[in-house]
Every structure is written in structure tokens, then in C-alpha cells.
Amino acid sequence: MKVQEDNEPFDDINITPMLDLAYVLLIIFIIMTTASVQGIKVNLPQASKSPALAKPKTKAITIAEDGRIYLDTYPVTFAELETRLRAYSAETPDLPVIIKGDAKVQYEKVIDVMDLLGRLDITHLGLVTQKSAK
């Protein structure tokens, strides 16, 4: 083993701390990107084109296959949905709302939610679909 003398310069650079930092940043990036996508899993119907509704305070109403209703991933009854939407629309008059109805859900459930939105004068409405497999 060669002994380093005081006057001799170092010939190599230790890159271990830099690699440790790179691995930590990579792990943080992977965790943050996978954690940002959440919600209730439903089987969406397909459409030829689906316009994007991207407003910051959009409320999402999900109707699962078994008929349960969710408001922003939280299960609610129909009466609770009306109360919460009434409060949200009082704060934001042009409240955008999207409806995600499972393809196998009874059509009447979606119509009931749309009627509720009409009674509350919520006119910024979108229906979520999947892109067709063409």
C-alpha cells in the first residue's frame, strides 16, 4: 500500500458522496411522481375526444359501479353532496364540477347528480371519459 506524502497532490476524486446524493434525489423523484396520482378507481366509458377541464378548484363527483357517490374521493350521501356543493358554490359562483360515472352504473344515478347540479345553478360541468382505443 502506497503511503501519501504531505507534498504530493491527490490523483483521484472520491465521487461516493455525489453518487449518494444522486440516488437520494432519484428515490425522492420516484416517490413524488407516483404519490401524486390518487383517486377512486372506476371503469370509465370511452369517447372519441374528451376536452380537458383543468381549473384549479374543480370538484370531482365519482359514482362507483355499486352506486356509491364520492366527492373528491370522500364517500358522501346524496343529501351530504347537496349540502357540500351548495357551500362550495356559495364560495365560488362559477364552480367547475366533473362527474366520473362508472360505465356499469345505472344511468339514473348520473342524471340525479346532474339534476342536483342544475338545481344549484352549477353550470360549469364536465363528464370524464376514456380515450377510445382507435
Secondary structure in CASP SS format (residue, H / E / C, confidence):
PFRMAT SS
TARGET T0000
AUTHOR 0000-0000-0000
METHOD secondary structure of the structure
MODEL  1
M C 1.00
K C 1.00
V C 1.00
Q C 1.00
E C 1.00
D C 1.00
N C 1.00
E C 1.00
P C 1.00
F C 1.00
D C 1.00
D C 1.00
I C 1.00
N C 1.00
I C 1.00
T H 1.00
P H 1.00
M H 1.00
L H 1.00
D H 1.00
L H 1.00
A H 1.00
Y H 1.00
V H 1.00
L H 1.00
L H 1.00
I H 1.00
I H 1.00
F H 1.00
I H 1.00
I H 1.00
M H 1.00
T H 1.00
T H 1.00
A H 1.00
S C 1.00
V C 1.00
Q C 1.00
G C 1.00
I C 1.00
K C 1.00
V C 1.00
N C 1.00
L C 1.00
P C 1.00
Q E 1.00
A E 1.00
S C 1.00
K C 1.00
S C 1.00
P C 1.00
A C 1.00
L C 1.00
A C 1.00
K C 1.00
P C 1.00
K C 1.00
T C 1.00
K E 1.00
A E 1.00
I E 1.00
T E 1.00
I E 1.00
A C 1.00
E C 1.00
D C 1.00
G C 1.00
R C 1.00
I E 1.00
Y E 1.00
L E 1.00
D C 1.00
T C 1.00
Y E 1.00
P E 1.00
V E 1.00
T C 1.00
F H 1.00
A H 1.00
E H 1.00
L H 1.00
E H 1.00
T H 1.00
R H 1.00
L H 1.00
R H 1.00
A H 1.00
Y H 1.00
S H 1.00
A H 1.00
E H 1.00
T C 1.00
P C 1.00
D C 1.00
L C 1.00
P E 1.00
V E 1.00
I E 1.00
I E 1.00
K E 1.00
G E 1.00
D C 1.00
A C 1.00
K C 1.00
V C 1.00
Q C 1.00
Y H 1.00
E H 1.00
K H 1.00
V H 1.00
I H 1.00
D H 1.00
V H 1.00
M H 1.00
D H 1.00
L H 1.00
L H 1.00
G H 1.00
R H 1.00
L C 1.00
D C 1.00
I C 1.00
T C 1.00
H E 1.00
L E 1.00
G E 1.00
L E 1.00
V C 1.00
T C 1.00
Q E 1.00
K E 1.00
S C 1.00
A C 1.00
K C 1.00
END
